[in-house]
Amino acid sequence: MGVMRTAGSARRTAAVAVAVAGLVLLAGCGGGAGDGRDGGGKDDGAAKGERPGGPARGGSSTTHLRHIPEVGPALRSRIPAASRQVVAVYGAGVNSADATVVLYDKGAKGWDRKGSWGAHNGRRGWTVNHHEGDKRSPVGVFTLTDAGGVLPDPGAKLPYTHSSAFTPPSYWAKSTRHDFDHVVAINYNRVKGTSPLDPTRPQGQSKGGGVWLHLDHGSGTSACVSVSKSGMRALLRALDPARHPVVVMGDKAHLAA
């Protein structure tokens, strides 16, 4: 914990080399070549909207919950039985870039809310049929197995690839320069168990890829979900491969279905 694991390090080094050679970040965060910039916004949005609970629910309990709040049977049924950690991304609306990220951890008595952060998703909102360049985040349940970033490992439990190859291209908006200081790959159209920089897209290029949790720059993304630096560090230190973490993400209507 806190140090890049030696097991599989050769594989990760190779993956980074491939990523650098292929200029993977040009197609990162759900965009296509030359279309990956998340653009605009004020700074990185650090600490905006952070609070210890989840979406406001008056006096409702934040511990020992039977189910993840506001997630209906369609997506709930896709959460693996072995999963004991869920990152829930509550999008404000199908065409909105505003969201809230809440971390839930399952104990013997049910799900407990462990933290909540203001967030952003695709600048055009959400979709159940994501394709490259649509500027929408994919709705669904996806496993979380791999992390990395420009900055050193802050104490991640997930395998962490530390590399300057995460640095956004110089022509991206200045506000995005620190977006990939820390990232967690969302296993949408990617090979899990590899560096987030791995460019492989099993479902084909047209289905998009490079969808990550990463640092916020104050506005919508190309398809990723972004949170503050403190939020990303908290997630990296909490997400534990032994607890089989997943992200459940979408706008409120799709989540509740």
N, C-alpha and C positions, 0 to 999 in steps of 0.2 A: 504494500500500500504506500503510495507517494512516490514510488520509483518505477520506471518502465520495466516491465517484466522481461526477463531474459528469454523465457520460453517463447518461441516464435519470432524472436527479434530479427532473425535473418529474413524471414518472410516479410516482416513489416518494412525492413530496410529496402527490400526489393520493390515492395509496393510503392514506397515513397519515390524511388528512382523512376519507376514507370510513370508516376503522377507528374513528376517534374518534367520528364521528357515529353509527355503528352499535353502539358499545360492544362491539367485537369480543372484548375480553378476557373478557366474561361467558361466552363460549362457547369460550374458549381452553383449551389443554392437554387437548383431547379431551372437555371437559365441555359440557353444554348451558347455556342461560341460567339463571343463578342456581345452577349446579352445577359451576362451574369451579374451585372451591377445591381445592387439593391437600391442604391440611389437615395439622395435627399435626406431630410430629417435633421434634427439638432443633436449633435454629439452622439452618444451611444445610449441615451435614455436611461442611464444608470439610476437605479433606486426608485424609478417612477412606479407608483402604484403597488409597492411592496407592502405586504402585511402577513401576519402569521397564519391566518386562516385561508379559506377559499372564497369563492364568490359570495357576496353578502347574502345571508339567509336569516337575518334577525337573530334569534336566540337558539337556532338549531345547533345540535351537538356537532363537534368536529372530531369526535373519537368514537370508536367501536361502531362504525357504520356498516350496515349489511352489504350495501352496494356503493360503487362510486357514484356520487350525486350527479343527477342530470344526464346520466348515460343510460339509454334505454336498452331493451333486450337485443336489438340487432347487433350493436357494437359490443354489448356486454358479453354476448355469447362467443365473441372472437377473442376475448382475453384468455390466454392460456391458463389452464387450471393451476399450473406451477407458479404463475406470476404472483409475487408478493410485493411488488412495487409498481405503481402506475403514475406516470406523468400525464395528467389530464390537461389538454389545451382547450379552453372554452372560448371559441370564437364569438365575437359579439353579434355577427350576422353573416349571411351567406356572401354578401358583397363587401364586407368590412375587413379592414386590416388590423383591427384592434382585438386583443385577446387577453386572457388571464391563464397563467400556467400554475397548476397546483400539483404538489407532490403528495401522493398517498402511499402509506405503507401498511401492509396487512399483518396484524398480530393474531393471537389466539382468540380475541373477542371481536375481530372485525377490522375494517379499514380506518386508519387514523390520518388526519391531515397533518403534514409535517412542514409545509411552507407554501407560500403563494407569491407570485410576482406578476406585475404588469408585463405584457408581451405584445408582439406583433406577429402576424402571419402574412401570407401572400397579399400583395397590395390590392389585388382585385377580389380577394376573399377566398372562398373554398370551392372544391369540386369533388365529385365522386368518380370523375374520369379525367384525372390529371394528364396533361400532355405538355411536352416541352414548349416553353415560352408563353404559357397561358397566364402566368403571374398569379396563379391560385395555388393554395396548399391542398394536398390530397387529404380527403376525409378517410379515416380508418384507424385500425389498431396495428401498430408496427413494433417489432422488438427493438431493443437498444443494447448493442453489444460492443461498440467500439467508439473510442474518443481520440482527441488529439488537439493540436493547436500550435500557433506560433510561440506561445509562452510555455515554459516548462510545466510539467505535471504538477498540479496544485494539491495532489493527494487523491487522485482518482483510483477507484477500485476497478473500473473497466480498463482494459488494455488501452494505453495512451501513446499515440505517436506524436512526438515532439519534433517539429520540422518547420523551417522557414518556407517550405513549399506551400504552406497554408496562406502566406501573405497575399492579399488581394492584388490584382494588377494595378499598376500605377495610374491607369486612366479611369479607374472607378472613382466615384465621388469621394471627396476627402472624408466625409462622415462615416464611410465604411471601412476605413483603414484598420480598425481594430475588431471588425466583425468576427474574424476567425482566430482571435487570440486563444479561445477555447471553443471546442465544438464537440457535440455528440452526434454521431451519424444516426439518422432515422432509417431503419431498414426497409425503405421503399425502393424497389428496383435496384438493389445492390446486393453484393455478396457479403453476408455477415461473417464476422471473424477476420476481416481484413481492415487495413487502415481506411479511415474516411476518405483518403485521397485516391483509393482504388477506383478507376474509371469504369469498371465493368458494369453493364446494365443488362441483366438477364432477360428482361422483357423488351429490349430494344431501345434505341436512342429516342424514338418518338414519344415514349412514355415518361420522359424526363428522368431526373436523378440528381444526385448531389444534394438531397434534402437533409438538412441538419438542424439541430438546436445550436444556436450560436449567439454571440453578443448582439445586443440591440443598438441601433443607431437612431432610434426615435421615430421611425416610420415603417411602412410595409416592406416586405421582401419580395424576392422572385418566386419563392415557394416555401422557404424555410420558416422556422419559428424562432424568434429572437427574444432574449431576456437580458436583464442587466448583468454586468460582470459578477456582482455578488451572487446573483441567482444562478449563473452558470457554475460558479465555484461550489456553491452549495449542492447543486445537482450532481456535479462530478464526484464530490466527496461522499454523497449518499448512495448513488446508484451502484448496486452490488450484483455482479453476474450470478452469484449464488441465489439471488432472489428473483432472477429472471425478469428484469424490468421491461416494461413496454410503455409506449406512448399511445394514448387514446386521444384523437384530435379531430376537430371539426367545429362547424358553427352550431349554435344551440339547437336548431331544428334537426339537423342531421344526427347530433349526439343523442337527442331524446327519442329518436325513432325506434 
